[in-house]
Amino acid sequence: MSTSDKQALELEWVTLQNNIEQYERTALLIKLLAICLFTAVLIMGLHATLVAVLILIFWLQEAIFRTSQFRLGERIVRVEGLIKAGMQTEIAGFQLHSEWLASRKGLQGLLLEYLGSALKPTVAFPYAALLLIDFAIYMQAS
């Protein structure tokens, strides 16, 4: 691996890592906003169905967001492998989108990726808990 190839991979690694951390911070803000909105709509006395729909929207939004973050994570692992190996392989630096487009699975694959992201415990929390609370409040009011 030439020095310029290694520098390109190192620059890509730093950029990816910074983006992954930014995604993490933003995902936490989405969760915080969902909790605040959940509390506000409960105080306002909105119907439980509307509350559940809002929670599901936030959950889906974070799942879509996290799917992008996971793609960055997959690429950074490949970059780390190249840097560690120190040799030229079929993976060059700055190929994030080219690699993703080459492995794209169509609409159904994309929707399955989103669903997979939504079901990860780190994404599902706090939305699943908020839905359970909303359901409990609904049942108590009935």
C-alpha positions as CSV (number, residue, x, y, z in Angstrom):
1,M,0.0,0.0,0.0
2,S,1.4,3.3,-1.0
3,T,1.7,6.2,1.5
4,S,-1.0,8.2,-0.4
5,D,-3.3,5.2,-0.3
6,K,-2.8,4.8,3.4
7,Q,-3.3,8.5,4.1
8,A,-6.5,8.4,2.0
9,L,-7.8,5.5,4.1
10,E,-6.8,7.2,7.4
11,L,-8.6,10.4,6.3
12,E,-11.6,8.3,5.4
13,W,-11.5,6.6,8.8
14,V,-11.4,9.9,10.7
15,T,-14.3,11.3,8.6
16,L,-16.4,8.1,9.0
17,Q,-15.7,8.0,12.8
18,N,-16.7,11.7,13.2
19,N,-19.9,11.1,11.2
20,I,-20.8,7.9,13.2
21,E,-20.4,9.9,16.4
22,Q,-22.6,12.7,15.0
23,Y,-25.2,10.2,14.1
24,E,-25.1,8.9,17.7
25,R,-25.6,12.3,19.1
26,T,-28.5,13.1,16.7
27,A,-30.2,9.7,17.4
28,L,-30.1,10.6,21.2
29,L,-31.7,13.9,20.3
30,I,-34.5,12.1,18.4
31,K,-35.1,9.9,21.4
32,L,-35.2,12.9,23.8
33,L,-37.6,14.7,21.5
34,A,-39.8,11.7,21.3
35,I,-39.9,11.5,25.1
36,C,-40.7,15.2,25.5
37,L,-43.4,15.1,22.8
38,F,-44.9,11.9,24.4
39,T,-45.0,13.7,27.8
40,A,-46.5,16.9,26.2
41,V,-49.3,15.0,24.3
42,L,-50.2,13.1,27.4
43,I,-50.5,16.3,29.4
44,M,-52.7,17.7,26.6
45,G,-54.9,14.7,26.7
46,L,-54.6,13.6,23.1
47,H,-56.1,10.3,22.1
48,A,-53.9,7.2,22.7
49,T,-54.0,6.2,19.1
50,L,-52.6,9.5,18.0
51,V,-49.9,9.2,20.7
52,A,-49.0,5.7,19.4
53,V,-48.8,6.9,15.8
54,L,-46.4,9.7,16.8
55,I,-44.2,7.3,18.7
56,L,-44.1,5.0,15.7
57,I,-43.2,7.9,13.4
58,F,-40.2,8.7,15.7
59,W,-39.2,5.1,15.9
60,L,-39.3,4.7,12.1
61,Q,-37.3,8.0,11.7
62,E,-34.6,6.7,14.0
63,A,-34.5,3.3,12.3
64,I,-34.0,5.0,8.9
65,F,-31.3,7.3,10.5
66,R,-29.6,4.3,12.2
67,T,-29.6,2.3,9.0
68,S,-27.4,5.0,7.4
69,Q,-25.2,5.0,10.5
70,F,-24.8,1.2,10.3
71,R,-23.7,1.5,6.7
72,L,-20.9,3.9,7.8
73,G,-20.0,1.4,10.5
74,E,-19.7,-1.4,7.9
75,R,-17.4,0.8,5.8
76,I,-15.2,1.8,8.7
77,V,-14.6,-1.8,9.6
78,R,-13.5,-2.5,6.0
79,V,-11.2,0.6,6.1
80,E,-9.7,-0.6,9.4
81,G,-9.0,-4.0,7.8
82,L,-7.2,-2.4,4.9
83,I,-5.1,-0.2,7.2
84,K,-4.2,-3.2,9.4
85,A,-3.4,-5.4,6.4
86,G,-1.2,-2.6,4.9
87,M,-1.7,-3.9,1.4
88,Q,-3.7,-3.1,-1.7
89,T,-6.9,-5.0,-2.1
90,E,-10.1,-4.6,-4.1
91,I,-11.4,-2.0,-1.6
92,A,-10.0,1.5,-2.2
93,G,-10.5,4.6,-0.1
94,F,-13.5,6.9,-0.5
95,Q,-15.8,4.3,-1.9
96,L,-18.7,4.4,0.6
97,H,-21.5,5.2,-1.8
98,S,-20.1,3.2,-4.7
99,E,-19.9,0.1,-2.5
100,W,-23.4,0.8,-1.2
101,L,-24.9,1.2,-4.6
102,A,-23.2,-2.0,-5.8
103,S,-24.7,-4.0,-3.0
104,R,-28.1,-2.3,-3.0
105,K,-31.0,-4.7,-2.6
106,G,-33.9,-2.7,-4.0
107,L,-36.9,-1.3,-2.2
108,Q,-37.8,-4.5,-0.4
109,G,-34.2,-4.9,0.8
110,L,-34.2,-1.3,2.0
111,L,-37.4,-1.7,3.9
112,L,-36.1,-4.9,5.5
113,E,-32.9,-3.0,6.5
114,Y,-35.1,-0.3,8.2
115,L,-37.1,-3.0,10.0
116,G,-34.0,-4.7,11.1
117,S,-32.7,-1.4,12.5
118,A,-36.0,-0.7,14.2
119,L,-35.8,-4.0,16.1
120,K,-32.4,-3.5,17.5
121,P,-32.6,-2.9,21.3
122,T,-30.6,0.3,21.1
123,V,-33.1,1.7,18.6
124,A,-36.3,0.2,20.0
125,F,-35.6,1.8,23.4
126,P,-37.5,4.0,24.5
127,Y,-40.1,3.7,21.8
128,A,-41.3,0.2,22.8
129,A,-41.5,1.4,26.4
130,L,-43.4,4.5,25.4
131,L,-45.9,2.4,23.4
132,L,-46.4,0.1,26.5
133,I,-47.0,3.1,28.7
134,D,-49.4,4.6,26.2
135,F,-51.3,1.2,26.0
136,A,-51.4,1.0,29.8
137,I,-52.9,4.5,30.0
138,Y,-55.4,3.7,27.3
139,M,-56.5,0.5,29.0
140,Q,-56.8,2.2,32.4
141,A,-59.0,4.9,30.8
142,S,-61.2,2.4,29.1
